[in-house]
Amino acid sequence: MEKKVPMQVAVTVWEGAGQKEIYLSPGENLLMGLVREGLPIDFFCTTGKCRTCALRMHIPQASASDAAATEQYRLGPDAIGKGFRLACQVYVNGPLSVYLDTPGSA
């Protein structure tokens, strides 16, 4: 019997001039995936209230959950329009890019 391998989603992580690909399961929380992979991301509350995990991202349509009400309130439409999201509120559905060199710039 053939064992099924769960589908994985590629997340390209940019840090400075370098990049690394990590793989998350569909529906997995981005912050938890970054932490699991040992990447340098600051966070505190994990609920979207502190803004500590705000990062610039490139998220193609349908590759992640839409900005939750908490993100919209905490970041505002300008920051979200510039690609900032709270990593703790992003659930990955498809390939996306994350820029670790822009924390807290939202």
Residue, then its C-alpha position, 0 to 999 in steps of 0.5 A: m500500500e502506498k503511503k500518502v505524503p501530505m501536500q506542503v506549501a512553499v514559503t520563501v523567507w527573505e532575510g537581508a540579501g539571502q532567501k530560504e524556502i520552508y514548507l508548511s502544511p496547508g492551513e498552518n499558522l505562519l508564525m508557528g511555522l517560522v518559529r519551528e524552522g528557527l527563523p528570527i521573528d519577534f512575537f509576544c502575544t500570538t493573538g494579533k493584539c501586540r503587533t510584534c510579529a508584523l512583517r511585510m509579505h507578498i501573498p498571491q490571491a488565495s495563498a493565505s487567509d484574508a486580513a482578520a478584523t484584528e489585523q485591520y484594526r491593529l495595522g490599518p488599511d495603509a500598512i495592509g495595502k503595503g503588504f504588512r500582515l501579522a504573522c500570527q494571524v496568517y494561515v497559509n494556503g499556497p506559496l507566499s513570500v515573507y520579508l524578515d528584514t522589515p519587522g515593525s515597519a508597519 
